[in-house]
Amino acid sequence: MTDEIMTVQEVADYLRISRTTAWRWCNEGRLPAFRIGREWRIKRAALEETIAQSGAEHRCPA
């Protein structure tokens, strides 16, 4: 596993969703996020685990 910490924008790019959606999912608890100051951060390993548990597939860019 990796200890990489991702920003909301990085997660949005990774999941191919808007930054606003990623931010909202952090606020709703749908993403395994935590705050550093006023900013949300997400551990890549926790995000990948959440994706695996949800049955969702990560779409790779063409």
N, C-alpha and C positions, 0 to 999 in steps of 0.2 A: 504494500500500500504506500501511497505517497502522502506527504504532509503538506502538499501544495495548497495554498489558500487562494481562493478566487474572488474577484470582485463581482458585483451584480452584472456589470457589462460583460465580463468574461463568461459568466454562467449563461447569460442571454445568448451570446454568440455560440457557445457550446451546444445549447439546446435548440438553437435557431428559433428563438422567441424574442419578443420585444423586451427592451430594458424595463419598461413599465410593468409588463407581466411578471418578469423575474422578481422585481422589487415587491410587487403585490403578493406573489407566492411566498416571499420571505416573511412579509407581515402576517400572512394567514397561517404560517407554520407549515406550508406545503413543501418547503425546501428546508434542509437542515442548516439553517443560517444562524449566525450570531453577530452581535454588534461590536465594533471597535469604534468607540466614540459615537458619531452619528451615522456611520457607514455600515452596511451589511457586508459580511464575509461568509464564504462557504468553503468548507474543506472538500477538495476534489474527491477524496475517498468516500466521504459521507454522501456526496451527491451521486456518485456512481452506484453506491449501495442502495440509495433511495430509488434510482432508476431501475435497478435490477429487481427490487422488491415490488415495484409497481407494474412490472411487465412491459413497461414502455421501452421502445428501442431508440437508441441514439441514431439520428440520421447523419450520415457522413456527407460532407460536401462533395459534389461531383468533381 
